[in-house]
Amino acid sequence: MTDDWAATSRDIHEITQVKYRYLRSLDTKAWDDFAACFVPEATGDYNGLVFDDSTALVDYMKANMTEGMLTLHQAHHPEITVDGDTATGHWYLQDKVIIEAFKFVLEGAALYTDRYVRTPDGWRIAHTGYRRTFEQSYSLDDLPSMKIGGPGTATYASTD
């Protein structure tokens, strides 16, 4: 194992951690942690919803991903290429949004393309965005037996 291979592997691991933190903090609405994933000049393009800096992106998410909105964002199959202090990443996204008050569910998938930069505080996102591969939505009225639980609730299998 060469030093270059070890350094690149460490960089890929750290970049993966940033992406996972981005997804976790988005779903848990931990906005300070979410904002810390970006450099200030980071841009975003979510299927045509464009942001020119990280403040605009974070503010939009805070304003639109409110309490009562349950979300799940999972990114899989990373393809990360490191080039010195910059990197690119391609990820496959699977997501779900449930807004029980409006009896609305959205599910979909997309392909993320991200750019990362090494900073004195570690790797950060310089650009993030995706293009949808599909999206479907439906009403909870169509699923009368569906039960939804959120933070603080749990379902356990019967021990009988």
C-alpha positions as CSV (number, residue, x, y, z in Angstrom):
1,M,0.0,0.0,0.0
2,T,1.5,3.3,-1.0
3,D,1.2,6.6,0.9
4,D,-0.8,8.1,-2.1
5,W,-3.3,5.3,-1.9
6,A,-3.7,5.6,1.9
7,A,-4.1,9.4,1.6
8,T,-6.7,9.1,-1.2
9,S,-8.6,6.4,0.8
10,R,-8.6,8.7,3.9
11,D,-9.9,11.6,1.7
12,I,-12.7,9.5,0.2
13,H,-13.7,8.3,3.7
14,E,-13.8,12.0,5.0
15,I,-15.8,13.1,1.9
16,T,-18.3,10.2,2.5
17,Q,-18.7,11.3,6.1
18,V,-19.5,14.9,4.9
19,K,-22.2,13.6,2.6
20,Y,-23.7,11.3,5.2
21,R,-23.7,14.2,7.7
22,Y,-25.4,16.4,5.1
23,L,-28.2,13.8,4.7
24,R,-28.5,13.1,8.4
25,S,-28.6,16.8,9.4
26,L,-31.2,17.5,6.7
27,D,-33.5,14.8,7.9
28,T,-33.1,15.6,11.6
29,K,-33.3,19.4,10.9
30,A,-30.0,20.0,12.6
31,W,-29.5,23.2,10.7
32,D,-26.1,24.2,12.2
33,D,-24.7,20.8,11.4
34,F,-26.2,21.0,7.9
35,A,-24.7,24.5,7.3
36,A,-21.3,23.3,8.5
37,C,-21.2,20.8,5.5
38,F,-20.7,23.7,3.1
39,V,-18.2,26.3,2.2
40,P,-19.8,29.8,2.2
41,E,-19.7,30.1,-1.5
42,A,-21.2,26.7,-2.2
43,T,-23.9,26.4,-4.8
44,G,-26.8,24.0,-5.3
45,D,-29.0,22.8,-8.1
46,Y,-31.8,20.4,-7.2
47,N,-33.4,19.5,-10.5
48,G,-33.6,23.2,-11.4
49,L,-34.0,24.7,-7.9
50,V,-30.8,26.8,-7.9
51,F,-28.9,28.4,-5.0
52,D,-26.0,30.8,-5.5
53,D,-24.5,30.4,-2.0
54,S,-24.8,28.2,1.1
55,T,-26.8,30.8,3.1
56,A,-29.6,30.8,0.5
57,L,-29.5,27.0,0.3
58,V,-29.6,26.5,4.1
59,D,-32.2,29.2,4.6
60,Y,-34.5,27.6,2.0
61,M,-34.3,24.2,3.6
62,K,-34.9,25.6,7.1
63,A,-38.0,27.5,5.8
64,N,-39.4,24.6,3.8
65,M,-38.5,21.5,5.7
66,T,-40.6,22.3,8.8
67,E,-41.7,20.2,11.8
68,G,-44.4,17.8,10.8
69,M,-42.6,16.9,7.6
70,L,-40.9,13.5,7.8
71,T,-38.1,13.0,5.4
72,L,-35.7,10.2,4.5
73,H,-32.7,10.9,2.3
74,Q,-30.3,8.0,1.5
75,A,-27.3,8.2,-0.8
76,H,-25.7,5.0,-2.1
77,H,-23.0,3.8,-4.5
78,P,-20.5,6.7,-4.2
79,E,-18.1,7.3,-7.0
80,I,-15.6,9.8,-5.6
81,T,-12.5,11.1,-7.5
82,V,-9.9,13.1,-5.5
83,D,-7.6,15.6,-7.3
84,G,-5.4,17.3,-4.7
85,D,-7.6,19.6,-2.7
86,T,-10.7,19.1,-4.8
87,A,-12.9,16.2,-5.5
88,T,-16.1,15.2,-7.3
89,G,-18.7,12.7,-6.2
90,H,-21.6,11.0,-7.8
91,W,-24.2,9.4,-5.6
92,Y,-27.5,7.6,-6.1
93,L,-30.3,9.2,-4.0
94,Q,-33.4,7.5,-2.7
95,D,-35.8,9.8,-0.9
96,K,-39.2,10.0,0.7
97,V,-41.2,13.0,2.1
98,I,-44.3,12.5,4.2
99,I,-46.5,15.4,5.2
100,E,-49.3,13.8,7.2
101,A,-51.2,17.1,7.7
102,F,-51.7,17.3,3.9
103,K,-52.0,13.5,3.5
104,F,-49.1,13.7,1.0
105,V,-46.2,11.4,0.2
106,L,-43.5,11.9,-2.4
107,E,-40.9,9.2,-3.2
108,G,-38.2,9.3,-5.8
109,A,-34.7,8.7,-6.8
110,A,-32.0,11.0,-8.3
111,L,-28.3,11.1,-9.3
112,Y,-26.3,13.6,-7.2
113,T,-23.2,15.3,-8.6
114,D,-21.2,17.1,-5.9
115,R,-17.9,19.0,-5.8
116,Y,-15.8,19.1,-2.6
117,V,-12.9,21.2,-1.4
118,R,-10.4,20.6,1.3
119,T,-10.5,23.4,3.9
120,P,-8.5,23.9,7.1
121,D,-11.5,22.4,8.9
122,G,-11.7,19.3,6.6
123,W,-13.6,18.5,3.4
124,R,-16.7,20.6,2.6
125,I,-19.3,20.7,-0.1
126,A,-18.6,23.4,-2.8
127,H,-21.5,22.3,-5.0
128,T,-24.3,19.9,-4.6
129,G,-27.3,19.0,-6.8
130,Y,-29.2,16.2,-8.4
131,R,-31.3,15.3,-11.4
132,R,-34.3,13.1,-10.8
133,T,-34.5,9.7,-12.4
134,F,-38.1,9.4,-11.2
135,E,-40.6,10.9,-8.8
136,Q,-44.0,9.6,-7.6
137,S,-46.5,11.1,-5.3
138,Y,-49.7,9.9,-3.7
139,S,-52.3,10.7,-1.1
140,L,-52.4,9.0,2.3
141,D,-56.2,8.8,1.6
142,D,-55.3,6.1,-0.9
143,L,-53.7,4.0,1.9
144,P,-56.3,4.0,4.7
145,S,-54.5,1.3,6.7
146,M,-51.1,3.2,6.7
147,K,-50.0,4.4,10.1
148,I,-47.2,7.0,10.5
149,G,-45.0,7.5,13.5
150,G,-42.3,10.1,13.8
151,P,-39.6,11.0,16.2
152,G,-40.2,9.7,19.7
153,T,-42.4,6.8,18.6
154,A,-41.3,3.2,18.1
155,T,-42.8,0.0,17.0
156,Y,-41.8,-3.2,18.6
157,A,-42.6,-6.8,17.6
158,S,-44.8,-8.7,20.0
159,T,-42.9,-11.0,22.4
160,D,-45.8,-13.3,22.8
